[in-house]
Amino acid sequence: MNKIVGENLKTLRKSKNMSQEKAADCLNISQSAYARMERGESTSWAIHFNKICQMFEVSPQELVKKGLGDFAYDSLMNTERLSEISMLSAYRKIIKQYEVQIKDLKTIIKHLKKGRNL
């Protein structure tokens, strides 16, 4: 399992044009600790499992899936696909921001309606 996750980490990191140091910084670990995870020499990826999934925008199933490297390699070879993935990522972030704003506005409206009914 460590080898599969390690290969996936390396592939995902490269698909994001990210250095090991940058990935390690995102996880608040040393570069050498991250390198050990990529080589499959460490199980510490399990401690950072959720954060890794968020960082690389993959599901938990994808992170532990054998053969993810094939898909990511194809993505690396297809710059159009990378642009599409980047755009989708940006759109998801914007949508999340709007969802939070909508939720806040609904809460405000709810409180305003309560105040008016008093």
Backbone bond lengths (Angstrom), bond angles and torsions (degrees), N, CA, C in turn:
res aa  C-N    CA-C-N  psi(-1)  N-CA   C-N-CA  omega(-1)  CA-C   N-CA-C  phi
1 M - - - 1.456 - - 1.533 110.43 -
2 N 1.343 116.77 -40.70 1.469 119.89 -179.70 1.522 111.54 -60.11
3 K 1.341 116.74 -39.35 1.471 121.08 -179.08 1.531 110.36 -66.50
4 I 1.334 116.86 -42.41 1.468 120.88 -179.53 1.519 109.77 -63.00
5 V 1.329 116.31 -50.27 1.462 120.40 -179.91 1.525 110.29 -62.43
6 G 1.325 116.49 -40.94 1.457 120.36 178.82 1.518 112.44 -59.49
7 E 1.338 116.11 -45.37 1.470 120.26 177.80 1.526 110.75 -62.76
8 N 1.330 115.76 -41.40 1.464 120.01 179.25 1.525 111.47 -64.92
9 L 1.329 116.70 -40.91 1.467 120.32 178.14 1.528 110.57 -59.44
10 K 1.314 115.45 -45.72 1.462 120.11 -179.01 1.527 110.78 -62.83
11 T 1.318 116.36 -45.50 1.458 121.14 -179.07 1.522 110.96 -64.46
12 L 1.325 116.72 -45.33 1.468 120.43 -179.93 1.527 111.33 -64.01
13 R 1.324 115.56 -42.05 1.469 119.61 179.48 1.523 110.33 -61.41
14 K 1.317 116.18 -45.57 1.460 119.72 -179.51 1.522 111.80 -66.44
15 S 1.331 117.01 -34.70 1.464 119.94 179.64 1.529 111.37 -67.28
16 K 1.331 115.98 -21.76 1.472 121.31 177.29 1.526 111.37 -96.16
17 N 1.343 117.15 5.60 1.470 121.97 -176.70 1.524 111.20 52.92
18 M 1.310 114.97 45.76 1.460 121.70 -175.68 1.527 109.49 -112.42
19 S 1.308 116.62 139.30 1.461 120.29 175.89 1.530 109.79 -80.08
20 Q 1.319 115.97 162.13 1.466 119.55 174.90 1.518 109.90 -60.55
21 E 1.312 116.44 -38.43 1.462 120.68 -179.47 1.522 111.22 -61.91
22 K 1.332 116.82 -43.73 1.467 121.12 179.79 1.532 110.19 -64.84
23 A 1.336 116.26 -43.94 1.469 120.34 178.53 1.530 110.14 -61.64
24 A 1.323 116.15 -43.25 1.466 120.58 179.11 1.525 110.92 -62.93
25 D 1.335 116.87 -41.08 1.467 120.51 178.08 1.525 111.12 -60.59
26 C 1.316 116.74 -41.01 1.466 120.70 178.84 1.523 112.08 -62.08
27 L 1.325 115.72 -29.66 1.466 120.60 -179.74 1.531 112.63 -96.12
28 N 1.329 116.14 -1.15 1.464 121.97 -178.32 1.528 112.10 59.33
29 I 1.342 114.92 43.42 1.454 120.65 176.22 1.533 107.92 -131.06
30 S 1.316 116.09 170.55 1.467 119.76 179.12 1.526 109.87 -76.37
31 Q 1.333 114.51 158.54 1.460 120.20 178.21 1.528 110.31 -62.73
32 S 1.319 116.57 -38.05 1.468 119.58 -179.44 1.535 111.13 -67.20
33 A 1.328 117.69 -36.11 1.469 120.91 176.97 1.528 109.82 -64.96
34 Y 1.336 115.58 -40.90 1.464 119.07 178.29 1.532 110.35 -65.74
35 A 1.325 117.09 -42.00 1.470 121.29 179.46 1.528 110.61 -59.60
36 R 1.326 117.42 -38.94 1.467 120.81 177.77 1.535 111.00 -63.80
37 M 1.334 116.41 -37.34 1.473 119.30 177.03 1.527 110.01 -63.67
38 E 1.334 116.87 -44.15 1.467 120.38 -179.76 1.525 112.15 -64.11
39 R 1.313 116.91 -34.19 1.468 120.66 179.35 1.530 111.95 -79.52
40 G 1.314 117.83 -6.24 1.459 121.64 -179.22 1.507 113.34 78.52
41 E 1.330 116.93 18.50 1.462 122.06 -177.97 1.526 112.55 -93.44
42 S 1.326 116.98 -2.28 1.460 120.26 -174.79 1.523 110.24 -138.10
43 T 1.314 114.90 147.87 1.467 120.25 175.59 1.526 111.19 -100.26
44 S 1.313 116.97 7.33 1.470 119.09 -175.49 1.520 112.79 -67.70
45 W 1.335 117.91 -11.85 1.466 119.41 175.54 1.526 109.86 -58.99
46 A 1.333 116.91 -30.62 1.466 120.70 -178.50 1.532 111.27 -63.46
47 I 1.321 116.92 -33.72 1.466 121.49 179.08 1.526 110.11 -66.75
48 H 1.309 115.87 -34.97 1.473 122.24 -175.65 1.528 112.06 -102.84
49 F 1.312 116.87 17.29 1.460 122.83 -171.38 1.529 113.17 -50.86
50 N 1.323 117.20 -54.63 1.471 120.77 -176.76 1.528 111.40 -64.67
51 K 1.308 116.23 -41.81 1.460 119.78 -179.16 1.534 111.14 -65.65
52 I 1.329 116.42 -37.90 1.466 120.91 177.58 1.531 109.69 -62.68
53 C 1.329 116.43 -45.22 1.470 120.55 179.39 1.532 110.76 -59.95
54 Q 1.334 116.77 -42.00 1.460 120.46 177.90 1.519 111.37 -66.50
55 M 1.309 116.24 -44.52 1.460 121.31 -176.62 1.533 111.01 -60.17
56 F 1.321 116.66 -42.62 1.461 120.45 -177.57 1.530 112.86 -97.45
57 E 1.322 116.64 1.26 1.461 122.57 178.19 1.523 111.91 54.98
58 V 1.327 114.88 51.92 1.462 121.56 176.85 1.521 108.86 -127.86
59 S 1.311 115.55 157.75 1.462 119.88 176.42 1.528 108.67 -78.91
60 P 1.324 117.18 159.87 1.473 119.58 176.44 1.538 112.20 -56.67
61 Q 1.340 116.60 -37.00 1.459 120.50 179.34 1.527 110.73 -63.40
62 E 1.325 116.81 -40.20 1.458 120.40 -179.37 1.519 111.38 -65.93
63 L 1.330 116.74 -37.16 1.457 120.30 -177.86 1.521 112.17 -63.15
64 V 1.324 117.49 -35.36 1.465 120.64 -177.43 1.523 112.81 -100.03
65 K 1.323 116.66 3.58 1.465 121.97 -176.63 1.529 111.75 -78.38
66 K 1.296 115.35 128.70 1.463 120.16 175.82 1.526 107.89 -72.77
67 G 1.323 116.17 136.57 1.456 119.90 179.16 1.514 113.89 94.81
68 L 1.317 117.57 0.50 1.467 119.73 176.55 1.518 109.11 -59.22
69 G 1.311 116.66 -32.91 1.456 121.17 -179.52 1.513 112.62 -57.90
70 D 1.331 117.19 -34.77 1.464 119.91 179.43 1.517 110.76 -63.54
71 F 1.337 116.04 -45.66 1.462 120.25 179.25 1.523 110.84 -64.43
72 A 1.319 116.33 -46.92 1.455 120.32 -178.42 1.521 111.03 -64.85
73 Y 1.330 117.21 -36.24 1.462 120.35 178.03 1.528 110.13 -63.81
74 D 1.322 116.07 -43.44 1.463 119.72 177.07 1.523 110.30 -60.44
75 S 1.322 116.46 -39.09 1.468 120.29 178.28 1.520 110.94 -65.11
76 L 1.314 116.23 -39.22 1.457 119.58 178.59 1.529 110.82 -62.50
77 M 1.307 116.17 -35.86 1.452 120.51 -177.35 1.526 111.71 -78.39
78 N 1.309 117.49 -14.37 1.450 121.40 -176.58 1.528 109.18 -114.94
79 T 1.325 117.16 95.90 1.467 120.57 -175.80 1.519 111.85 -64.85
80 E 1.327 116.94 -29.76 1.454 119.83 177.31 1.522 109.81 -62.10
81 R 1.302 115.75 -42.41 1.468 121.44 179.17 1.525 110.67 -64.18
82 L 1.333 116.41 -40.25 1.466 119.85 178.01 1.522 110.45 -62.42
83 S 1.318 116.92 -41.91 1.463 120.36 178.57 1.517 109.94 -62.62
84 E 1.316 115.86 -41.73 1.460 120.69 179.05 1.529 110.76 -62.69
85 I 1.326 116.68 -43.44 1.462 121.31 179.42 1.531 109.98 -63.73
86 S 1.321 116.99 -42.22 1.464 120.94 178.50 1.519 111.04 -62.21
87 M 1.323 115.51 -43.13 1.466 119.63 179.35 1.521 110.63 -64.82
88 L 1.321 117.00 -43.62 1.462 120.08 178.76 1.521 110.96 -61.10
89 S 1.311 116.31 -40.31 1.458 120.63 177.75 1.527 110.70 -61.12
90 A 1.317 115.91 -45.13 1.470 119.98 179.14 1.522 110.28 -63.54
91 Y 1.330 116.77 -42.69 1.463 120.25 179.15 1.525 111.42 -62.64
92 R 1.337 116.22 -40.12 1.470 119.37 178.92 1.524 111.05 -61.94
93 K 1.319 116.32 -40.06 1.463 120.13 179.29 1.522 110.72 -65.15
94 I 1.314 117.17 -42.10 1.464 121.29 178.84 1.519 110.06 -63.93
95 I 1.320 116.66 -44.72 1.468 120.80 179.48 1.518 110.29 -60.87
96 K 1.337 117.34 -42.56 1.469 120.30 178.26 1.527 110.79 -60.05
97 Q 1.331 116.55 -42.15 1.463 120.36 179.00 1.527 110.11 -60.97
98 Y 1.337 117.16 -44.20 1.459 120.43 178.72 1.522 111.66 -65.76
99 E 1.316 117.03 -38.34 1.464 120.06 178.16 1.522 110.66 -61.25
100 V 1.321 117.31 -41.17 1.466 121.47 178.14 1.527 109.75 -64.86
101 Q 1.322 116.74 -43.34 1.464 120.50 179.30 1.527 110.66 -63.56
102 I 1.324 117.55 -41.21 1.464 121.26 178.62 1.524 110.08 -63.01
103 K 1.314 116.27 -43.45 1.465 120.49 178.80 1.536 110.17 -60.51
104 D 1.335 116.51 -44.49 1.470 120.87 178.21 1.525 110.88 -61.48
105 L 1.329 116.69 -43.59 1.463 120.67 179.94 1.523 111.16 -64.48
106 K 1.315 117.63 -39.32 1.468 120.47 177.10 1.523 110.80 -62.15
107 T 1.330 116.38 -40.36 1.470 120.39 177.93 1.525 110.13 -63.81
108 I 1.323 116.95 -43.86 1.473 121.08 179.05 1.524 110.44 -61.85
109 I 1.332 117.09 -45.25 1.464 121.14 179.51 1.519 110.53 -61.96
110 K 1.309 117.06 -41.57 1.462 121.68 179.00 1.531 110.17 -59.62
111 H 1.343 116.04 -45.63 1.466 120.12 -179.69 1.527 110.98 -68.25
112 L 1.303 118.40 -36.43 1.466 121.37 177.72 1.515 110.77 -65.71
113 K 1.330 117.35 -40.54 1.468 121.08 178.79 1.522 110.83 -65.27
114 K 1.342 116.81 -38.17 1.466 120.65 177.29 1.509 110.31 -63.37
115 G 1.320 116.29 -42.95 1.467 121.07 -179.54 1.508 111.96 -64.53
116 R 1.311 118.11 -35.19 1.462 122.74 -178.56 1.521 110.90 -73.81
117 N 1.335 117.30 -28.47 1.465 121.42 -178.47 1.528 112.30 -79.90
118 L 1.323 118.16 -9.72 1.466 119.92 -178.58 1.470 112.53 -75.35
